[in-house]
Amino acid sequence: MSKKVDNIIIVETSDIIYEGIFSILTNTGQPYKIHLADNLRELEQLNIRTKADLVFINPVLIQNQLKDFHSLKKELNDTRWIGIVYTYFDQQLLSIFDEIIYINDTPDKIITSVQKFFSEQNPGNQNQQQKTLSEREIDVLKLLVSGNANKEIADKLNISTHTVISHRKKISQKTGIKSVSGLTIYAVVNSIISINDYRE
């Protein structure tokens, strides 16, 4: 049986960053097809020829084109998005990505993020179809199941209430769970919190 080849597009203007991510991904031994785009327009044109399963993108390239990005993201609704962060960005901008990697992350951490996305698409893993929560979504989830209201979560994470609500919507979409009690069980089962922590 032939194995599906996953298509990855890296949207980045720095050759060093591109080559670094390319090297990490090719050293996994997985048959990824990796393509380079310099901007959203190139990404869109490239995607017409090669449907992207996963896109690495520098937030700098979209921060002044958010309307175009949201339109493209809606069009490519099966594509997962990883932000490549190596400078400060507003948390609201970073919240639009499925995952964030930082320039000082280890190759293992980057590979784990990529493999999680592709394992979710594997029809043999029906019991693990919940989409991976980002680090910020996990932070929100921990505070939520500990009994914090949206305003309290916003204050503790130094983000806006609107951003908290956006994260909560994404958490519900990814887990398929809307109630706080259900999310608490999810958090315990997935070792995001321990029962002892919750009892405290």
Helices and strands as residue ranges (DSSP letters): E 7-11, H 15-26, E 33-37, H 40-49, E 54-57, G 59-61, H 66-75, E 80-85, H 91-94, E 99-102, H 107-120, G 123-128, H 135-145, H 150-157, H 161-175, H 180-189, H 195-199
